[in-house]
Amino acid sequence: MSEISATITVEVPFHDVDAMNVAWHGHYVKYFEVARCALLRQFNYDYPQMQASGYLWPVVECHLKYIKPAIYGQTLQVTATLLEYENRLKIAYAIHDAASGERLTKGYTTQLAIEASSMELQFVSPAVLIENIQALCR
């Protein structure tokens, strides 16, 4: 599989910073989410398509490593890269300062497929996901 990734640009808004003018740690997960949606759209399996296919994909694991803080008004490049998809969705993230390219944060999330009608965990990713990714890689 060739690498599938998406990069979005975010400017740290005032309402995301704390009294020290630093982006509050929980908002980085929001930045990951915006990049993840852009990545999922690459292979036509964003959240509306997931729901239409009959599967829910809850995040079951989220890991972040804070390297350097993001501050109010700073422009960030957030990249989401698909690492695994056959049994779960594992996505890596990197947040860089848009001007300097310096890495500020990295992390990953893991999502599992749940059949919406039965709420049963799927141990293999649904065919629709695999087909969409393979179609993109052709």
LOTIZA-901875 format. One record per residue (C-alpha): residue number from 1; residue in one letter; chain; x negated, y negated, z negated. Coordinates in steps of 0.02 Angstrom, whole numbers, plus 50000, padded with zeros to 5 digits. Layout:
N
[r NUM; "A"; "A"; [X; Y; Z]]
...
END
This chain:
138
[r 1; "M"; "A"; [50000; 50000; 50000]]
[r 2; "S"; "A"; [49936; 49828; 50043]]
[r 3; "E"; "A"; [49945; 49701; 49903]]
[r 4; "I"; "A"; [50114; 49617; 49883]]
[r 5; "S"; "A"; [50111; 49453; 49790]]
[r 6; "A"; "A"; [50195; 49285; 49779]]
[r 7; "T"; "A"; [50133; 49118; 49713]]
[r 8; "I"; "A"; [50240; 48976; 49651]]
[r 9; "T"; "A"; [50196; 48801; 49592]]
[r 10; "V"; "A"; [50260; 48735; 49425]]
[r 11; "E"; "A"; [50231; 48567; 49343]]
[r 12; "V"; "A"; [50236; 48583; 49154]]
[r 13; "P"; "A"; [50390; 48479; 49105]]
[r 14; "F"; "A"; [50401; 48374; 48948]]
[r 15; "H"; "A"; [50533; 48488; 48871]]
[r 16; "D"; "A"; [50411; 48635; 48879]]
[r 17; "V"; "A"; [50276; 48557; 48770]]
[r 18; "D"; "A"; [50257; 48551; 48582]]
[r 19; "A"; "A"; [50198; 48409; 48470]]
[r 20; "M"; "A"; [50018; 48441; 48527]]
[r 21; "N"; "A"; [50067; 48411; 48710]]
[r 22; "V"; "A"; [50033; 48595; 48748]]
[r 23; "A"; "A"; [50156; 48711; 48835]]
[r 24; "W"; "A"; [50240; 48815; 48700]]
[r 25; "H"; "A"; [50183; 48996; 48714]]
[r 26; "G"; "A"; [50357; 49065; 48751]]
[r 27; "H"; "A"; [50375; 48960; 48909]]
[r 28; "Y"; "A"; [50238; 49057; 48996]]
[r 29; "V"; "A"; [50360; 49203; 49007]]
[r 30; "K"; "A"; [50480; 49086; 49098]]
[r 31; "Y"; "A"; [50342; 49042; 49223]]
[r 32; "F"; "A"; [50310; 49228; 49247]]
[r 33; "E"; "A"; [50496; 49253; 49281]]
[r 34; "V"; "A"; [50502; 49120; 49417]]
[r 35; "A"; "A"; [50352; 49201; 49504]]
[r 36; "R"; "A"; [50428; 49375; 49481]]
[r 37; "C"; "A"; [50588; 49320; 49570]]
[r 38; "A"; "A"; [50483; 49252; 49715]]
[r 39; "L"; "A"; [50391; 49418; 49722]]
[r 40; "L"; "A"; [50553; 49520; 49721]]
[r 41; "R"; "A"; [50620; 49414; 49864]]
[r 42; "Q"; "A"; [50467; 49466; 49966]]
[r 43; "F"; "A"; [50543; 49640; 49981]]
[r 44; "N"; "A"; [50727; 49591; 49970]]
[r 45; "Y"; "A"; [50757; 49659; 49795]]
[r 46; "D"; "A"; [50787; 49506; 49687]]
[r 47; "Y"; "A"; [50911; 49518; 49544]]
[r 48; "P"; "A"; [51070; 49502; 49651]]
[r 49; "Q"; "A"; [51008; 49644; 49763]]
[r 50; "M"; "A"; [50964; 49749; 49610]]
[r 51; "Q"; "A"; [51139; 49727; 49541]]
[r 52; "A"; "A"; [51218; 49764; 49711]]
[r 53; "S"; "A"; [51116; 49925; 49723]]
[r 54; "G"; "A"; [51188; 49986; 49558]]
[r 55; "Y"; "A"; [51032; 49970; 49451]]
[r 56; "L"; "A"; [50980; 49862; 49306]]
[r 57; "W"; "A"; [50795; 49826; 49280]]
[r 58; "P"; "A"; [50763; 49768; 49102]]
[r 59; "V"; "A"; [50590; 49709; 49053]]
[r 60; "V"; "A"; [50529; 49838; 48926]]
[r 61; "E"; "A"; [50353; 49771; 48903]]
[r 62; "C"; "A"; [50274; 49599; 48918]]
[r 63; "H"; "A"; [50091; 49562; 48885]]
[r 64; "L"; "A"; [50009; 49391; 48891]]
[r 65; "K"; "A"; [49831; 49334; 48863]]
[r 66; "Y"; "A"; [49814; 49148; 48833]]
[r 67; "I"; "A"; [49646; 49086; 48893]]
[r 68; "K"; "A"; [49668; 48897; 48898]]
[r 69; "P"; "A"; [49824; 48792; 48863]]
[r 70; "A"; "A"; [49933; 48712; 48995]]
[r 71; "I"; "A"; [49980; 48532; 48956]]
[r 72; "Y"; "A"; [50120; 48413; 48999]]
[r 73; "G"; "A"; [50118; 48361; 49183]]
[r 74; "Q"; "A"; [49989; 48490; 49234]]
[r 75; "T"; "A"; [50024; 48577; 49399]]
[r 76; "L"; "A"; [50009; 48765; 49388]]
[r 77; "Q"; "A"; [49996; 48902; 49517]]
[r 78; "V"; "A"; [50082; 49060; 49454]]
[r 79; "T"; "A"; [50048; 49220; 49551]]
[r 80; "A"; "A"; [50145; 49382; 49529]]
[r 81; "T"; "A"; [50070; 49540; 49604]]
[r 82; "L"; "A"; [50155; 49708; 49618]]
[r 83; "L"; "A"; [50048; 49842; 49535]]
[r 84; "E"; "A"; [50166; 49993; 49525]]
[r 85; "Y"; "A"; [50337; 50033; 49594]]
[r 86; "E"; "A"; [50363; 50221; 49610]]
[r 87; "N"; "A"; [50418; 50256; 49430]]
[r 88; "R"; "A"; [50432; 50079; 49362]]
[r 89; "L"; "A"; [50400; 49901; 49414]]
[r 90; "K"; "A"; [50235; 49841; 49343]]
[r 91; "I"; "A"; [50191; 49664; 49392]]
[r 92; "A"; "A"; [50031; 49569; 49352]]
[r 93; "Y"; "A"; [50029; 49380; 49330]]
[r 94; "A"; "A"; [49896; 49247; 49335]]
[r 95; "I"; "A"; [49921; 49063; 49295]]
[r 96; "H"; "A"; [49790; 48943; 49363]]
[r 97; "D"; "A"; [49769; 48756; 49359]]
[r 98; "A"; "A"; [49819; 48702; 49535]]
[r 99; "A"; "A"; [49684; 48569; 49548]]
[r 100; "S"; "A"; [49532; 48663; 49482]]
[r 101; "G"; "A"; [49584; 48844; 49505]]
[r 102; "E"; "A"; [49536; 48880; 49324]]
[r 103; "R"; "A"; [49631; 49027; 49251]]
[r 104; "L"; "A"; [49739; 48982; 49102]]
[r 105; "T"; "A"; [49841; 49138; 49068]]
[r 106; "K"; "A"; [49858; 49316; 49130]]
[r 107; "G"; "A"; [49976; 49457; 49090]]
[r 108; "Y"; "A"; [50094; 49589; 49152]]
[r 109; "T"; "A"; [50271; 49651; 49133]]
[r 110; "T"; "A"; [50347; 49823; 49150]]
[r 111; "Q"; "A"; [50527; 49852; 49203]]
[r 112; "L"; "A"; [50623; 50016; 49209]]
[r 113; "A"; "A"; [50772; 50062; 49318]]
[r 114; "I"; "A"; [50935; 50099; 49230]]
[r 115; "E"; "A"; [51085; 50161; 49329]]
[r 116; "A"; "A"; [51218; 50029; 49292]]
[r 117; "S"; "A"; [51369; 50146; 49294]]
[r 118; "S"; "A"; [51298; 50275; 49173]]
[r 119; "M"; "A"; [51165; 50169; 49084]]
[r 120; "E"; "A"; [51045; 50315; 49112]]
[r 121; "L"; "A"; [50859; 50284; 49124]]
[r 122; "Q"; "A"; [50787; 50331; 49294]]
[r 123; "F"; "A"; [50619; 50418; 49289]]
[r 124; "V"; "A"; [50589; 50384; 49474]]
[r 125; "S"; "A"; [50623; 50216; 49555]]
[r 126; "P"; "A"; [50782; 50209; 49660]]
[r 127; "A"; "A"; [50761; 50245; 49845]]
[r 128; "V"; "A"; [50819; 50070; 49892]]
[r 129; "L"; "A"; [50670; 49991; 49804]]
[r 130; "I"; "A"; [50544; 50110; 49882]]
[r 131; "E"; "A"; [50619; 50090; 50055]]
[r 132; "N"; "A"; [50615; 49899; 50042]]
[r 133; "I"; "A"; [50433; 49898; 49989]]
[r 134; "Q"; "A"; [50382; 50022; 50123]]
[r 135; "A"; "A"; [50473; 49920; 50255]]
[r 136; "L"; "A"; [50376; 49765; 50203]]
[r 137; "C"; "A"; [50210; 49858; 50213]]
[r 138; "R"; "A"; [50237; 49921; 50390]]
END
